[in-house]
Amino acid sequence: MATDRHADVTWHGSLLEGSGTIDSVGSGAFAPLDVTWASRAEDPDGRTSPEELIAAAHAACFAMALSHELAGAGTPPEELKTGATVTFQPGEGITRIALTARGRVPSLDENGFRAAAEAARAGCPVSTALAAVPKITLDAALA
């Protein structure tokens, strides 16, 4: 069954001088969040950006995909810590995404963990959605 997720944003003013608010998300899990061009391209100063939200979504999706890969291979993880760094270049857009994965996985060697992480990176729905990004790298290691 398909699921839809929704968010509403209000923006006031021009791109450079204006500001916005992520007013609500369908789940109610968070909001409001302030956004500005400066928080996107310069210092966040307590505000978020689309790229930070993409990073959070990608790290969460990647963790789920990696957990699934490992469990499917008969080596479920005790713990996974994943991260995503999204690089935004004004005038170019998102130019890079760097994923990290550290895990405690009993009876799995480093090569097995890296292979599962690569499969998870390739199969993660957010990775698939972001396939147009020129570079998505991965640094994976057992903890």
C-alpha positions in Angstrom: 0.0 0.0 0.0 1.4 3.4 -0.9 1.7 6.2 1.7 1.7 9.9 1.2 3.6 12.3 3.4 2.9 16.0 3.4 4.4 19.3 4.6 3.2 22.9 4.3 5.5 25.9 4.1 4.8 29.7 4.1 7.4 32.0 2.5 7.4 35.9 2.7 9.5 38.2 0.5 12.3 37.7 -1.9 14.7 34.8 -1.9 17.6 36.7 -0.4 15.8 38.9 2.0 12.7 36.8 2.7 12.1 34.0 5.2 9.8 31.1 5.6 8.4 28.6 8.0 7.7 24.9 7.7 4.3 25.3 9.2 3.3 21.7 9.6 4.0 18.1 8.6 1.3 15.6 8.2 2.5 13.4 11.1 2.7 16.3 13.5 6.2 15.1 14.5 7.7 18.6 14.2 7.0 22.2 13.2 7.2 25.1 13.0 10.8 25.3 11.6 12.2 28.5 10.3 14.0 28.6 7.0 15.9 31.4 5.1 18.3 31.7 2.3 21.1 32.5 4.8 20.3 29.3 6.7 20.6 27.4 3.4 23.7 29.0 2.0 25.5 30.5 5.0 25.2 30.2 8.8 22.1 28.3 9.9 21.8 30.5 13.1 19.2 28.1 14.6 17.2 27.6 11.4 17.0 24.6 9.1 17.3 24.2 5.4 15.9 21.9 2.7 19.3 20.2 2.6 19.4 19.5 6.3 15.9 17.9 6.1 17.1 15.9 3.1 20.1 14.8 5.1 17.9 13.7 8.0 15.6 11.8 5.6 18.5 10.1 3.9 20.2 9.1 7.1 17.0 7.6 8.4 16.1 5.8 5.2 19.7 4.4 4.9 19.6 3.1 8.5 16.3 1.3 7.7 17.7 -0.1 4.4 20.9 -1.3 6.1 19.1 -2.9 8.9 16.9 -4.8 6.4 19.9 -5.9 4.3 21.7 -7.2 7.4 18.7 -9.0 8.8 17.9 -10.5 5.4 21.5 -12.0 5.4 20.9 -13.5 8.8 23.1 -11.0 10.6 20.7 -8.5 12.2 22.5 -5.5 13.8 22.7 -4.8 17.5 23.1 -1.1 16.7 23.6 1.1 13.6 24.6 4.8 13.6 24.2 6.4 10.2 24.7 10.0 9.0 24.3 12.0 5.8 26.0 15.2 4.9 24.3 17.1 2.0 26.6 19.7 0.2 24.7 22.6 -1.3 26.5 24.9 -3.7 24.6 28.2 -4.5 24.1 28.4 -8.2 24.7 24.6 -8.7 22.4 23.0 -6.2 23.1 19.8 -4.3 26.5 18.6 -5.5 27.3 15.8 -3.0 25.9 13.5 -0.4 28.2 11.7 2.0 26.7 8.8 3.9 28.4 7.2 7.0 27.5 3.9 8.7 28.9 2.4 11.9 27.5 -0.7 13.2 27.7 -3.5 15.8 26.9 -6.7 14.0 27.8 -9.9 15.7 29.5 -12.5 13.5 30.0 -10.2 10.5 33.3 -9.1 9.1 34.2 -5.6 7.7 33.8 -6.7 4.1 30.4 -8.2 4.8 29.3 -5.0 6.5 30.6 -2.8 3.6 28.8 -5.0 1.1 25.5 -4.7 3.0 26.0 -0.9 3.3 26.6 -0.6 -0.4 23.5 -2.6 -1.2 21.5 -0.4 1.3 22.8 2.8 -0.3 21.8 1.6 -3.7 18.4 0.3 -2.6 17.4 3.0 -0.1 14.3 4.8 -1.6 15.7 8.2 -0.7 19.0 7.3 -2.5 16.9 6.3 -5.5 15.0 9.6 -5.4 18.3 11.6 -5.2 20.0 9.6 -8.0 20.5 12.8 -10.0 22.9 14.1 -7.3 26.4 13.9 -9.0 28.0 12.1 -6.1 26.7 10.0 -3.2 29.6 8.5 -1.3 29.7 6.0 1.5 32.0 5.4 4.5 31.0 2.2 6.3 32.8 0.3 9.1 31.9 -1.9 12.0 32.1 -0.2 15.3 
